[in-house]
């Protein structure tokens, strides 16, 4: 972790499993930062692969 950010690299086929393990769901991606302290910076890039 550097400067408060952790970068994870994962294969597209395993992305859904990673997000599930981190408890990140489509309706919580834009949740209040106080409640959801994990932020997906490249959401626009991955949303078509997972949240269909």
mmCIF entry with sequence, helices, sheets and N, C-alpha, C, O atoms, coordinates in Angstrom:
data_MODEL
# 
_entry.id   MODEL 
# 
_entity.id                         1 
_entity.type                       polymer 
_entity.pdbx_number_of_molecules   1 
# 
_entity_poly.entity_id                      1 
_entity_poly.type                           'polypeptide(L)' 
_entity_poly.nstd_linkage                   no 
_entity_poly.nstd_monomer                   no 
_entity_poly.pdbx_seq_one_letter_code       
;(UNK)(UNK)(UNK)(UNK)(UNK)(UNK)(UNK)(UNK)(UNK)(UNK)(UNK)(UNK)(UNK)(UNK)(UNK)(UNK)
(UNK)(UNK)(UNK)(UNK)(UNK)(UNK)(UNK)(UNK)(UNK)(UNK)(UNK)(UNK)(UNK)(UNK)(UNK)(UNK)
(UNK)(UNK)(UNK)(UNK)(UNK)(UNK)(UNK)(UNK)(UNK)(UNK)(UNK)(UNK)(UNK)(UNK)(UNK)(UNK)
(UNK)(UNK)(UNK)(UNK)
;
_entity_poly.pdbx_seq_one_letter_code_can   XXXXXXXXXXXXXXXXXXXXXXXXXXXXXXXXXXXXXXXXXXXXXXXXXXXX 
_entity_poly.pdbx_strand_id                 A 
# 
loop_
_entity_poly_seq.entity_id 
_entity_poly_seq.num 
_entity_poly_seq.mon_id 
_entity_poly_seq.hetero 
1 1  UNK n 
1 2  UNK n 
1 3  UNK n 
1 4  UNK n 
1 5  UNK n 
1 6  UNK n 
1 7  UNK n 
1 8  UNK n 
1 9  UNK n 
1 10 UNK n 
1 11 UNK n 
1 12 UNK n 
1 13 UNK n 
1 14 UNK n 
1 15 UNK n 
1 16 UNK n 
1 17 UNK n 
1 18 UNK n 
1 19 UNK n 
1 20 UNK n 
1 21 UNK n 
1 22 UNK n 
1 23 UNK n 
1 24 UNK n 
1 25 UNK n 
1 26 UNK n 
1 27 UNK n 
1 28 UNK n 
1 29 UNK n 
1 30 UNK n 
1 31 UNK n 
1 32 UNK n 
1 33 UNK n 
1 34 UNK n 
1 35 UNK n 
1 36 UNK n 
1 37 UNK n 
1 38 UNK n 
1 39 UNK n 
1 40 UNK n 
1 41 UNK n 
1 42 UNK n 
1 43 UNK n 
1 44 UNK n 
1 45 UNK n 
1 46 UNK n 
1 47 UNK n 
1 48 UNK n 
1 49 UNK n 
1 50 UNK n 
1 51 UNK n 
1 52 UNK n 
# 
_struct_asym.id          A 
_struct_asym.entity_id   1 
# 
loop_
_struct_conf.conf_type_id 
_struct_conf.id 
_struct_conf.pdbx_PDB_helix_id 
_struct_conf.beg_label_comp_id 
_struct_conf.beg_label_asym_id 
_struct_conf.beg_label_seq_id 
_struct_conf.pdbx_beg_PDB_ins_code 
_struct_conf.end_label_comp_id 
_struct_conf.end_label_asym_id 
_struct_conf.end_label_seq_id 
_struct_conf.pdbx_end_PDB_ins_code 
_struct_conf.beg_auth_comp_id 
_struct_conf.beg_auth_asym_id 
_struct_conf.beg_auth_seq_id 
_struct_conf.end_auth_comp_id 
_struct_conf.end_auth_asym_id 
_struct_conf.end_auth_seq_id 
_struct_conf.pdbx_PDB_helix_class 
_struct_conf.details 
_struct_conf.pdbx_PDB_helix_length 
HELX_P HELX_P1 AA1 UNK A 12 ? UNK A 14 ? UNK A 12 UNK A 14 5 ? 3 
HELX_P HELX_P2 AA2 UNK A 15 ? UNK A 21 ? UNK A 15 UNK A 21 1 ? 7 
HELX_P HELX_P3 AA3 UNK A 26 ? UNK A 28 ? UNK A 26 UNK A 28 5 ? 3 
HELX_P HELX_P4 AA4 UNK A 43 ? UNK A 50 ? UNK A 43 UNK A 50 1 ? 8 
# 
_struct_conf_type.id          HELX_P 
_struct_conf_type.criteria    ? 
_struct_conf_type.reference   ? 
# 
loop_
_atom_site.group_PDB 
_atom_site.id 
_atom_site.type_symbol 
_atom_site.label_atom_id 
_atom_site.label_alt_id 
_atom_site.label_comp_id 
_atom_site.label_asym_id 
_atom_site.label_entity_id 
_atom_site.label_seq_id 
_atom_site.pdbx_PDB_ins_code 
_atom_site.Cartn_x 
_atom_site.Cartn_y 
_atom_site.Cartn_z 
_atom_site.occupancy 
_atom_site.B_iso_or_equiv 
_atom_site.pdbx_formal_charge 
_atom_site.auth_seq_id 
_atom_site.auth_comp_id 
_atom_site.auth_asym_id 
_atom_site.auth_atom_id 
_atom_site.pdbx_PDB_model_num 
ATOM 1   N N  . UNK A 1 1  ? 0.849   -1.167  0.000   1.00 0.00 ? 1  UNK A N  1 
ATOM 2   C CA . UNK A 1 1  ? 0.000   0.000   0.000   1.00 0.00 ? 1  UNK A CA 1 
ATOM 3   C C  . UNK A 1 1  ? 0.901   1.238   0.000   1.00 0.00 ? 1  UNK A C  1 
ATOM 4   O O  . UNK A 1 1  ? 1.824   1.358   0.805   1.00 0.00 ? 1  UNK A O  1 
ATOM 5   N N  . UNK A 1 2  ? 0.610   2.136   -0.909  1.00 0.00 ? 2  UNK A N  1 
ATOM 6   C CA . UNK A 1 2  ? 1.365   3.380   -1.016  1.00 0.00 ? 2  UNK A CA 1 
ATOM 7   C C  . UNK A 1 2  ? 0.406   4.553   -1.052  1.00 0.00 ? 2  UNK A C  1 
ATOM 8   O O  . UNK A 1 2  ? -0.558  4.552   -1.818  1.00 0.00 ? 2  UNK A O  1 
ATOM 9   N N  . UNK A 1 3  ? 0.666   5.551   -0.228  1.00 0.00 ? 3  UNK A N  1 
ATOM 10  C CA . UNK A 1 3  ? -0.157  6.759   -0.161  1.00 0.00 ? 3  UNK A CA 1 
ATOM 11  C C  . UNK A 1 3  ? -1.629  6.443   0.035   1.00 0.00 ? 3  UNK A C  1 
ATOM 12  O O  . UNK A 1 3  ? -2.489  7.115   -0.535  1.00 0.00 ? 3  UNK A O  1 
ATOM 13  N N  . UNK A 1 4  ? -1.923  5.444   0.823   1.00 0.00 ? 4  UNK A N  1 
ATOM 14  C CA . UNK A 1 4  ? -3.307  5.087   1.123   1.00 0.00 ? 4  UNK A CA 1 
ATOM 15  C C  . UNK A 1 4  ? -4.026  4.343   0.023   1.00 0.00 ? 4  UNK A C  1 
ATOM 16  O O  . UNK A 1 4  ? -5.245  4.189   0.084   1.00 0.00 ? 4  UNK A O  1 
ATOM 17  N N  . UNK A 1 5  ? -3.303  3.875   -0.987  1.00 0.00 ? 5  UNK A N  1 
ATOM 18  C CA . UNK A 1 5  ? -3.913  3.155   -2.101  1.00 0.00 ? 5  UNK A CA 1 
ATOM 19  C C  . UNK A 1 5  ? -3.293  1.782   -2.238  1.00 0.00 ? 5  UNK A C  1 
ATOM 20  O O  . UNK A 1 5  ? -2.083  1.610   -2.092  1.00 0.00 ? 5  UNK A O  1 
ATOM 21  N N  . UNK A 1 6  ? -4.130  0.817   -2.519  1.00 0.00 ? 6  UNK A N  1 
ATOM 22  C CA . UNK A 1 6  ? -3.679  -0.538  -2.791  1.00 0.00 ? 6  UNK A CA 1 
ATOM 23  C C  . UNK A 1 6  ? -4.119  -0.888  -4.202  1.00 0.00 ? 6  UNK A C  1 
ATOM 24  O O  . UNK A 1 6  ? -5.302  -0.779  -4.526  1.00 0.00 ? 6  UNK A O  1 
ATOM 25  N N  . UNK A 1 7  ? -3.203  -1.299  -5.028  1.00 0.00 ? 7  UNK A N  1 
ATOM 26  C CA . UNK A 1 7  ? -3.517  -1.672  -6.397  1.00 0.00 ? 7  UNK A CA 1 
ATOM 27  C C  . UNK A 1 7  ? -3.509  -3.186  -6.502  1.00 0.00 ? 7  UNK A C  1 
ATOM 28  O O  . UNK A 1 7  ? -2.527  -3.844  -6.156  1.00 0.00 ? 7  UNK A O  1 
ATOM 29  N N  . UNK A 1 8  ? -4.623  -3.731  -6.985  1.00 0.00 ? 8  UNK A N  1 
ATOM 30  C CA . UNK A 1 8  ? -4.743  -5.170  -7.174  1.00 0.00 ? 8  UNK A CA 1 
ATOM 31  C C  . UNK A 1 8  ? -4.856  -5.462  -8.655  1.00 0.00 ? 8  UNK A C  1 
ATOM 32  O O  . UNK A 1 8  ? -5.609  -4.799  -9.368  1.00 0.00 ? 8  UNK A O  1 
ATOM 33  N N  . UNK A 1 9  ? -4.119  -6.442  -9.118  1.00 0.00 ? 9  UNK A N  1 
ATOM 34  C CA . UNK A 1 9  ? -4.205  -6.889  -10.498 1.00 0.00 ? 9  UNK A CA 1 
ATOM 35  C C  . UNK A 1 9  ? -4.836  -8.272  -10.483 1.00 0.00 ? 9  UNK A C  1 
ATOM 36  O O  . UNK A 1 9  ? -4.385  -9.170  -9.771  1.00 0.00 ? 9  UNK A O  1 
ATOM 37  N N  . UNK A 1 10 ? -5.890  -8.430  -11.281 1.00 0.00 ? 10 UNK A N  1 
ATOM 38  C CA . UNK A 1 10 ? -6.622  -9.690  -11.288 1.00 0.00 ? 10 UNK A CA 1 
ATOM 39  C C  . UNK A 1 10 ? -7.095  -9.980  -12.714 1.00 0.00 ? 10 UNK A C  1 
ATOM 40  O O  . UNK A 1 10 ? -7.389  -9.066  -13.484 1.00 0.00 ? 10 UNK A O  1 
ATOM 41  N N  . UNK A 1 11 ? -7.161  -11.247 -13.042 1.00 0.00 ? 11 UNK A N  1 
ATOM 42  C CA . UNK A 1 11 ? -7.669  -11.629 -14.362 1.00 0.00 ? 11 UNK A CA 1 
ATOM 43  C C  . UNK A 1 11 ? -9.167  -11.306 -14.446 1.00 0.00 ? 11 UNK A C  1 
ATOM 44  O O  . UNK A 1 11 ? -9.879  -11.346 -13.442 1.00 0.00 ? 11 UNK A O  1 
ATOM 45  N N  . UNK A 1 12 ? -9.619  -10.994 -15.633 1.00 0.00 ? 12 UNK A N  1 
ATOM 46  C CA . UNK A 1 12 ? -11.023 -10.629 -15.826 1.00 0.00 ? 12 UNK A CA 1 
ATOM 47  C C  . UNK A 1 12 ? -11.960 -11.736 -15.358 1.00 0.00 ? 12 UNK A C  1 
ATOM 48  O O  . UNK A 1 12 ? -13.033 -11.459 -14.822 1.00 0.00 ? 12 UNK A O  1 
ATOM 49  N N  . UNK A 1 13 ? -11.558 -12.989 -15.559 1.00 0.00 ? 13 UNK A N  1 
ATOM 50  C CA . UNK A 1 13 ? -12.416 -14.106 -15.179 1.00 0.00 ? 13 UNK A CA 1 
ATOM 51  C C  . UNK A 1 13 ? -12.572 -14.236 -13.666 1.00 0.00 ? 13 UNK A C  1 
ATOM 52  O O  . UNK A 1 13 ? -13.525 -14.857 -13.196 1.00 0.00 ? 13 UNK A O  1 
ATOM 53  N N  . UNK A 1 14 ? -11.652 -13.663 -12.903 1.00 0.00 ? 14 UNK A N  1 
ATOM 54  C CA . UNK A 1 14 ? -11.709 -13.743 -11.436 1.00 0.00 ? 14 UNK A CA 1 
ATOM 55  C C  . UNK A 1 14 ? -12.177 -12.447 -10.786 1.00 0.00 ? 14 UNK A C  1 
ATOM 56  O O  . UNK A 1 14 ? -12.283 -12.378 -9.562  1.00 0.00 ? 14 UNK A O  1 
ATOM 57  N N  . UNK A 1 15 ? -12.454 -11.433 -11.575 1.00 0.00 ? 15 UNK A N  1 
ATOM 58  C CA . UNK A 1 15 ? -12.828 -10.132 -11.045 1.00 0.00 ? 15 UNK A CA 1 
ATOM 59  C C  . UNK A 1 15 ? -14.078 -10.188 -10.179 1.00 0.00 ? 15 UNK A C  1 
ATOM 60  O O  . UNK A 1 15 ? -14.112 -9.580  -9.109  1.00 0.00 ? 15 UNK A O  1 
ATOM 61  N N  . UNK A 1 16 ? -15.090 -10.896 -10.616 1.00 0.00 ? 16 UNK A N  1 
ATOM 62  C CA . UNK A 1 16 ? -16.334 -10.988 -9.842  1.00 0.00 ? 16 UNK A CA 1 
ATOM 63  C C  . UNK A 1 16 ? -16.087 -11.615 -8.475  1.00 0.00 ? 16 UNK A C  1 
ATOM 64  O O  . UNK A 1 16 ? -16.673 -11.189 -7.480  1.00 0.00 ? 16 UNK A O  1 
ATOM 65  N N  . UNK A 1 17 ? -15.231 -12.613 -8.422  1.00 0.00 ? 17 UNK A N  1 
ATOM 66  C CA . UNK A 1 17 ? -14.921 -13.262 -7.146  1.00 0.00 ? 17 UNK A CA 1 
ATOM 67  C C  . UNK A 1 17 ? -14.177 -12.316 -6.202  1.00 0.00 ? 17 UNK A C  1 
ATOM 68  O O  . UNK A 1 17 ? -14.434 -12.305 -4.998  1.00 0.00 ? 17 UNK A O  1 
ATOM 69  N N  . UNK A 1 18 ? -13.264 -11.532 -6.749  1.00 0.00 ? 18 UNK A N  1 
ATOM 70  C CA . UNK A 1 18 ? -12.528 -10.573 -5.934  1.00 0.00 ? 18 UNK A CA 1 
ATOM 71  C C  . UNK A 1 18 ? -13.478 -9.530  -5.347  1.00 0.00 ? 18 UNK A C  1 
ATOM 72  O O  . UNK A 1 18 ? -13.426 -9.232  -4.154  1.00 0.00 ? 18 UNK A O  1 
ATOM 73  N N  . UNK A 1 19 ? -14.338 -8.983  -6.190  1.00 0.00 ? 19 UNK A N  1 
ATOM 74  C CA . UNK A 1 19 ? -15.269 -7.970  -5.703  1.00 0.00 ? 19 UNK A CA 1 
ATOM 75  C C  . UNK A 1 19 ? -16.219 -8.545  -4.657  1.00 0.00 ? 19 UNK A C  1 
ATOM 76  O O  . UNK A 1 19 ? -16.573 -7.864  -3.695  1.00 0.00 ? 19 UNK A O  1 
ATOM 77  N N  . UNK A 1 20 ? -16.626 -9.780  -4.843  1.00 0.00 ? 20 UNK A N  1 
ATOM 78  C CA . UNK A 1 20 ? -17.493 -10.424 -3.861  1.00 0.00 ? 20 UNK A CA 1 
ATOM 79  C C  . UNK A 1 20 ? -16.751 -10.607 -2.535  1.00 0.00 ? 20 UNK A C  1 
ATOM 80  O O  . UNK A 1 20 ? -17.327 -10.391 -1.469  1.00 0.00 ? 20 UNK A O  1 
ATOM 81  N N  . UNK A 1 21 ? -15.495 -10.999 -2.594  1.00 0.00 ? 21 UNK A N  1 
ATOM 82  C CA . UNK A 1 21 ? -14.697 -11.180 -1.383  1.00 0.00 ? 21 UNK A CA 1 
ATOM 83  C C  . UNK A 1 21 ? -14.490 -9.849  -0.646  1.00 0.00 ? 21 UNK A C  1 
ATOM 84  O O  . UNK A 1 21 ? -14.417 -9.823  0.582   1.00 0.00 ? 21 UNK A O  1 
ATOM 85  N N  . UNK A 1 22 ? -14.397 -8.753  -1.397  1.00 0.00 ? 22 UNK A N  1 
ATOM 86  C CA . UNK A 1 22 ? -14.243 -7.429  -0.807  1.00 0.00 ? 22 UNK A CA 1 
ATOM 87  C C  . UNK A 1 22 ? -15.580 -6.793  -0.444  1.00 0.00 ? 22 UNK A C  1 
ATOM 88  O O  . UNK A 1 22 ? -15.629 -5.676  0.071   1.00 0.00 ? 22 UNK A O  1 
ATOM 89  N N  . UNK A 1 23 ? -16.668 -7.521  -0.721  1.00 0.00 ? 23 UNK A N  1 
ATOM 90  C CA . UNK A 1 23 ? -18.042 -7.056  -0.462  1.00 0.00 ? 23 UNK A CA 1 
ATOM 91  C C  . UNK A 1 23 ? -18.358 -5.763  -1.196  1.00 0.00 ? 23 UNK A C  1 
ATOM 92  O O  . UNK A 1 23 ? -18.948 -4.838  -0.639  1.00 0.00 ? 23 UNK A O  1 
ATOM 93  N N  . UNK A 1 24 ? -17.951 -5.721  -2.460  1.00 0.00 ? 24 UNK A N  1 
ATOM 94  C CA . UNK A 1 24 ? -18.261 -4.590  -3.323  1.00 0.00 ? 24 UNK A CA 1 
ATOM 95  C C  . UNK A 1 24 ? -19.329 -5.062  -4.309  1.00 0.00 ? 24 UNK A C  1 
ATOM 96  O O  . UNK A 1 24 ? -19.111 -5.997  -5.079  1.00 0.00 ? 24 UNK A O  1 
ATOM 97  N N  . UNK A 1 25 ? -20.477 -4.404  -4.272  1.00 0.00 ? 25 UNK A N  1 
ATOM 98  C CA . UNK A 1 25 ? -21.589 -4.756  -5.151  1.00 0.00 ? 25 UNK A CA 1 
ATOM 99  C C  . UNK A 1 25 ? -21.967 -3.537  -5.975  1.00 0.00 ? 25 UNK A C  1 
ATOM 100 O O  . UNK A 1 25 ? -21.546 -2.421  -5.672  1.00 0.00 ? 25 UNK A O  1 
ATOM 101 N N  . UNK A 1 26 ? -22.751 -3.747  -7.004  1.00 0.00 ? 26 UNK A N  1 
ATOM 102 C CA . UNK A 1 26 ? -23.117 -2.668  -7.919  1.00 0.00 ? 26 UNK A CA 1 
ATOM 103 C C  . UNK A 1 26 ? -23.777 -1.504  -7.193  1.00 0.00 ? 26 UNK A C  1 
ATOM 104 O O  . UNK A 1 26 ? -23.516 -0.347  -7.522  1.00 0.00 ? 26 UNK A O  1 
ATOM 105 N N  . UNK A 1 27 ? -24.626 -1.790  -6.214  1.00 0.00 ? 27 UNK A N  1 
ATOM 106 C CA . UNK A 1 27 ? -25.336 -0.709  -5.524  1.00 0.00 ? 27 UNK A CA 1 
ATOM 107 C C  . UNK A 1 27 ? -24.491 -0.038  -4.438  1.00 0.00 ? 27 UNK A C  1 
ATOM 108 O O  . UNK A 1 27 ? -24.900 0.993   -3.904  1.00 0.00 ? 27 UNK A O  1 
ATOM 109 N N  . UNK A 1 28 ? -23.334 -0.591  -4.099  1.00 0.00 ? 28 UNK A N  1 
ATOM 110 C CA . UNK A 1 28 ? -22.487 0.028   -3.073  1.00 0.00 ? 28 UNK A CA 1 
ATOM 111 C C  . UNK A 1 28 ? -21.253 0.709   -3.640  1.00 0.00 ? 28 UNK A C  1 
ATOM 112 O O  . UNK A 1 28 ? -20.453 1.259   -2.884  1.00 0.00 ? 28 UNK A O  1 
ATOM 113 N N  . UNK A 1 29 ? -21.086 0.682   -4.938  1.00 0.00 ? 29 UNK A N  1 
ATOM 114 C CA . UNK A 1 29 ? -19.887 1.274   -5.548  1.00 0.00 ? 29 UNK A CA 1 
ATOM 115 C C  . UNK A 1 29 ? -19.834 2.775   -5.291  1.00 0.00 ? 29 UNK A C  1 
ATOM 116 O O  . UNK A 1 29 ? -18.759 3.322   -5.043  1.00 0.00 ? 29 UNK A O  1 
ATOM 117 N N  . UNK A 1 30 ? -20.970 3.438   -5.348  1.00 0.00 ? 30 UNK A N  1 
ATOM 118 C CA . UNK A 1 30 ? -21.007 4.884   -5.135  1.00 0.00 ? 30 UNK A CA 1 
ATOM 119 C C  . UNK A 1 30 ? -21.589 5.217   -3.766  1.00 0.00 ? 30 UNK A C  1 
ATOM 120 O O  . UNK A 1 30 ? -22.183 6.281   -3.590  1.00 0.00 ? 30 UNK A O  1 
ATOM 121 N N  . UNK A 1 31 ? -21.429 4.333   -2.806  1.00 0.00 ? 31 UNK A N  1 
ATOM 122 C CA . UNK A 1 31 ? -21.964 4.540   -1.462  1.00 0.00 ? 31 UNK A CA 1 
ATOM 123 C C  . UNK A 1 31 ? -21.189 5.627   -0.733  1.00 0.00 ? 31 UNK A C  1 
ATOM 124 O O  . UNK A 1 31 ? -20.126 6.065   -1.174  1.00 0.00 ? 31 UNK A O  1 
ATOM 125 N N  . UNK A 1 32 ? -21.743 6.044   0.381   1.00 0.00 ? 32 UNK A N  1 
ATOM 126 C CA . UNK A 1 32 ? -21.118 7.046   1.232   1.00 0.00 ? 32 UNK A CA 1 
ATOM 127 C C  . UNK A 1 32 ? -19.742 6.549   1.684   1.00 0.00 ? 32 UNK A C  1 
ATOM 128 O O  . UNK A 1 32 ? -19.643 5.434   2.198   1.00 0.00 ? 32 UNK A O  1 
ATOM 129 N N  . UNK A 1 33 ? -18.691 7.332   1.511   1.00 0.00 ? 33 UNK A N  1 
ATOM 130 C CA . UNK A 1 33 ? -17.343 6.890   1.893   1.00 0.00 ? 33 UNK A CA 1 
ATOM 131 C C  . UNK A 1 33 ? -17.205 6.522   3.369   1.00 0.00 ? 33 UNK A C  1 
ATOM 132 O O  . UNK A 1 33 ? -16.330 5.733   3.727   1.00 0.00 ? 33 UNK A O  1 
ATOM 133 N N  . UNK A 1 34 ? -18.047 7.076   4.217   1.00 0.00 ? 34 UNK A N  1 
ATOM 134 C CA . UNK A 1 34 ? -17.991 6.719   5.632   1.00 0.00 ? 34 UNK A CA 1 
ATOM 135 C C  . UNK A 1 34 ? -18.467 5.289   5.852   1.00 0.00 ? 34 UNK A C  1 
ATOM 136 O O  . UNK A 1 34 ? -17.999 4.609   6.765   1.00 0.00 ? 34 UNK A O  1 
ATOM 137 N N  . UNK A 1 35 ? -19.387 4.840   5.029   1.00 0.00 ? 35 UNK A N  1 
ATOM 138 C CA . UNK A 1 35 ? -19.920 3.481   5.152   1.00 0.00 ? 35 UNK A CA 1 
ATOM 139 C C  . UNK A 1 35 ? -19.106 2.481   4.328   1.00 0.00 ? 35 UNK A C  1 
ATOM 140 O O  . UNK A 1 35 ? -18.854 1.363   4.779   1.00 0.00 ? 35 UNK A O  1 
ATOM 141 N N  . UNK A 1 36 ? -18.703 2.876   3.142   1.00 0.00 ? 36 UNK A N  1 
ATOM 142 C CA . UNK A 1 36 ? -17.955 2.012   2.224   1.00 0.00 ? 36 UNK A CA 1 
ATOM 143 C C  . UNK A 1 36 ? -16.589 2.638   2.013   1.00 0.00 ? 36 UNK A C  1 
ATOM 144 O O  . UNK A 1 36 ? -16.467 3.599   1.254   1.00 0.00 ? 36 UNK A O  1 
ATOM 145 N N  . UNK A 1 37 ? -15.568 2.121   2.660   1.00 0.00 ? 37 UNK A N  1 
ATOM 146 C CA . UNK A 1 37 ? -14.271 2.767   2.612   1.00 0.00 ? 37 UNK A CA 1 
ATOM 147 C C  . UNK A 1 37 ? -13.367 2.224   1.517   1.00 0.00 ? 37 UNK A C  1 
ATOM 148 O O  . UNK A 1 37 ? -12.198 2.603   1.438   1.00 0.00 ? 37 UNK A O  1 
ATOM 149 N N  . UNK A 1 38 ? -13.885 1.349   0.680   1.00 0.00 ? 38 UNK A N  1 
ATOM 150 C CA . UNK A 1 38 ? -13.131 0.849   -0.468  1.00 0.00 ? 38 UNK A CA 1 
ATOM 151 C C  . UNK A 1 38 ? -13.677 1.544   -1.705  1.00 0.00 ? 38 UNK A C  1 
ATOM 152 O O  . UNK A 1 38 ? -14.885 1.544   -1.940  1.00 0.00 ? 38 UNK A O  1 
ATOM 153 N N  . UNK A 1 39 ? -12.803 2.128   -2.486  1.00 0.00 ? 39 UNK A N  1 
ATOM 154 C CA . UNK A 1 39 ? -13.196 2.850   -3.686  1.00 0.00 ? 39 UNK A CA 1 
ATOM 155 C C  . UNK A 1 39 ? -12.598 2.151   -4.893  1.00 0.00 ? 39 UNK A C  1 
ATOM 156 O O  . UNK A 1 39 ? -11.402 1.863   -4.923  1.00 0.00 ? 39 UNK A O  1 
ATOM 157 N N  . UNK A 1 40 ? -13.432 1.879   -5.890  1.00 0.00 ? 40 UNK A N  1 
ATOM 158 C CA . UNK A 1 40 ? -12.967 1.291   -7.149  1.00 0.00 ? 40 UNK A CA 1 
ATOM 159 C C  . UNK A 1 40 ? -12.727 2.452   -8.106  1.00 0.00 ? 40 UNK A C  1 
ATOM 160 O O  . UNK A 1 40 ? -13.677 3.063   -8.597  1.00 0.00 ? 40 UNK A O  1 
ATOM 161 N N  . UNK A 1 41 ? -11.469 2.754   -8.368  1.00 0.00 ? 41 UNK A N  1 
ATOM 162 C CA . UNK A 1 41 ? -11.146 3.915   -9.200  1.00 0.00 ? 41 UNK A CA 1 
ATOM 163 C C  . UNK A 1 41 ? -11.484 3.718   -10.673 1.00 0.00 ? 41 UNK A C  1 
ATOM 164 O O  . UNK A 1 41 ? -11.848 4.676   -11.355 1.00 0.00 ? 41 UNK A O  1 
ATOM 165 N N  . UNK A 1 42 ? -11.370 2.503   -11.167 1.00 0.00 ? 42 UNK A N  1 
ATOM 166 C CA . UNK A 1 42 ? -11.634 2.262   -12.590 1.00 0.00 ? 42 UNK A CA 1 
ATOM 167 C C  . UNK A 1 42 ? -12.988 1.576   -12.801 1.00 0.00 ? 42 UNK A C  1 
ATOM 168 O O  . UNK A 1 42 ? -13.101 0.658   -13.614 1.00 0.00 ? 42 UNK A O  1 
ATOM 169 N N  . UNK A 1 43 ? -13.994 2.016   -12.083 1.00 0.00 ? 43 UNK A N  1 
ATOM 170 C CA . UNK A 1 43 ? -15.322 1.404   -12.151 1.00 0.00 ? 43 UNK A CA 1 
ATOM 171 C C  . UNK A 1 43 ? -15.871 1.393   -13.570 1.00 0.00 ? 43 UNK A C  1 
ATOM 172 O O  . UNK A 1 43 ? -16.438 0.388   -13.999 1.00 0.00 ? 43 UNK A O  1 
ATOM 173 N N  . UNK A 1 44 ? -15.714 2.492   -14.307 1.00 0.00 ? 44 UNK A N  1 
ATOM 174 C CA . UNK A 1 44 ? -16.239 2.556   -15.675 1.00 0.00 ? 44 UNK A CA 1 
ATOM 175 C C  . UNK A 1 44 ? -15.607 1.501   -16.572 1.00 0.00 ? 44 UNK A C  1 
ATOM 176 O O  . UNK A 1 44 ? -16.242 1.016   -17.508 1.00 0.00 ? 44 UNK A O  1 
ATOM 177 N N  . UNK A 1 45 ? -14.368 1.148   -16.289 1.00 0.00 ? 45 UNK A N  1 
ATOM 178 C CA . UNK A 1 45 ? -13.656 0.162   -17.095 1.00 0.00 ? 45 UNK A CA 1 
ATOM 179 C C  . UNK A 1 45 ? -14.113 -1.269  -16.799 1.00 0.00 ? 45 UNK A C  1 
ATOM 180 O O  . UNK A 1 45 ? -14.108 -2.116  -17.691 1.00 0.00 ? 45 UNK A O  1 
ATOM 181 N N  . UNK A 1 46 ? -14.507 -1.539  -15.559 1.00 0.00 ? 46 UNK A N  1 
ATOM 182 C CA . UNK A 1 46 ? -14.848 -2.918  -15.180 1.00 0.00 ? 46 UNK A CA 1 
ATOM 183 C C  . UNK A 1 46 ? -16.343 -3.200  -15.087 1.00 0.00 ? 46 UNK A C  1 
ATOM 184 O O  . UNK A 1 46 ? -16.739 -4.363  -15.019 1.00 0.00 ? 46 UNK A O  1 
ATOM 185 N N  . UNK A 1 47 ? -17.177 -2.172  -15.081 1.00 0.00 ? 47 UNK A N  1 
ATOM 186 C CA . UNK A 1 47 ? -18.608 -2.401  -14.838 1.00 0.00 ? 47 UNK A CA 1 
ATOM 187 C C  . UNK A 1 47 ? -19.258 -3.295  -15.883 1.00 0.00 ? 47 UNK A C  1 
ATOM 188 O O  . UNK A 1 47 ? -20.184 -4.035  -15.553 1.00 0.00 ? 47 UNK A O  1 
ATOM 189 N N  . UNK A 1 48 ? -18.812 -3.252  -17.113 1.00 0.00 ? 48 UNK A N  1 
ATOM 190 C CA . UNK A 1 48 ? -19.398 -4.099  -18.161 1.00 0.00 ? 48 UNK A CA 1 
ATOM 191 C C  . UNK A 1 48 ? -19.036 -5.574  -17.985 1.00 0.00 ? 48 UNK A C  1 
ATOM 192 O O  . UNK A 1 48 ? -19.752 -6.447  -18.475 1.00 0.00 ? 48 UNK A O  1 
ATOM 193 N N  . UNK A 1 49 ? -17.960 -5.853  -17.306 1.00 0.00 ? 49 UNK A N  1 
ATOM 194 C CA . UNK A 1 49 ? -17.528 -7.237  -17.093 1.00 0.00 ? 49 UNK A CA 1 
ATOM 195 C C  . UNK A 1 49 ? -18.217 -7.891  -15.909 1.00 0.00 ? 49 UNK A C  1 
ATOM 196 O O  . UNK A 1 49 ? -18.363 -9.113  -15.877 1.00 0.00 ? 49 UNK A O  1 
ATOM 197 N N  . UNK A 1 50 ? -18.643 -7.098  -14.936 1.00 0.00 ? 50 UNK A N  1 
ATOM 198 C CA . UNK A 1 50 ? -19.156 -7.677  -13.692 1.00 0.00 ? 50 UNK A CA 1 
ATOM 199 C C  . UNK A 1 50 ? -20.618 -7.345  -13.458 1.00 0.00 ? 50 UNK A C  1 
ATOM 200 O O  . UNK A 1 50 ? -21.416 -8.236  -13.166 1.00 0.00 ? 50 UNK A O  1 
ATOM 201 N N  . UNK A 1 51 ? -20.976 -6.089  -13.579 1.00 0.00 ? 51 UNK A N  1 
ATOM 202 C CA . UNK A 1 51 ? -22.317 -5.651  -13.205 1.00 0.00 ? 51 UNK A CA 1 
ATOM 203 C C  . UNK A 1 51 ? -23.235 -5.593  -14.426 1.00 0.00 ? 51 UNK A C  1 
ATOM 204 O O  . UNK A 1 51 ? -23.591 -4.511  -14.891 1.00 0.00 ? 51 UNK A O  1 
ATOM 205 N N  . UNK A 1 52 ? -23.605 -6.742  -14.930 1.00 0.00 ? 52 UNK A N  1 
ATOM 206 C CA . UNK A 1 52 ? -24.496 -6.799  -16.105 1.00 0.00 ? 52 UNK A CA 1 
ATOM 207 C C  . UNK A 1 52 ? -25.857 -7.316  -15.726 1.00 0.00 ? 52 UNK A C  1 
ATOM 208 O O  . UNK A 1 52 ? -26.734 -7.431  -16.583 1.00 0.00 ? 52 UNK A O  1 
# 
